[in-house]
Amino acid sequence: MRDYTIRPIINGLSDHDAQSISIHSLIQRPPHKQYSFTRKINEHTINDFLIKLSYENWETVFSTDEVNKMFNSFLDTYLKIFNFSFPLKRVYITKKK
């Protein structure tokens, strides 16, 4: 970007003035592909999740008397299984014409 002009805008309200920039030529990049993330949740993946939860050893959750540590241990285990059973998939968004 080499073709631009900057000029002050005097507002008279403060001892600081604003600035305005005008860009005269801008090189545009090709549009990026837009995408979002989704999870595949259906009867099969839910059953997989429930089975993995049932086989989990929850001793680490109950190995302390501190509620915050118990919760964090539970949440770590739960999210690990959740993310494994329902992995994020990138889905590209196509615009309809």
GIRA-V945167 format. One line per field, one symbol per residue. psi: psi as a letter, one per 30 degrees, with the letter a starting at -180 (. if undefined). burial: # if it has 16 or more other ideal C-beta (glycine too) atoms within 10 Angstrom, else .. A space follows every 50 residues. Layout:
BEGIN
psi->???
burial->???
END
This chain:
BEGIN
psi->jfilkkkljjfgflgkllkkkkjekkjklkkkkkllklkjjaeeeeeeee eeeffkjgeeegflfkeeeeeeeeeeeeeeeefeeilkkkkkkkkk.
burial->................................................#. ..........#...........#...#...#...##...........
END
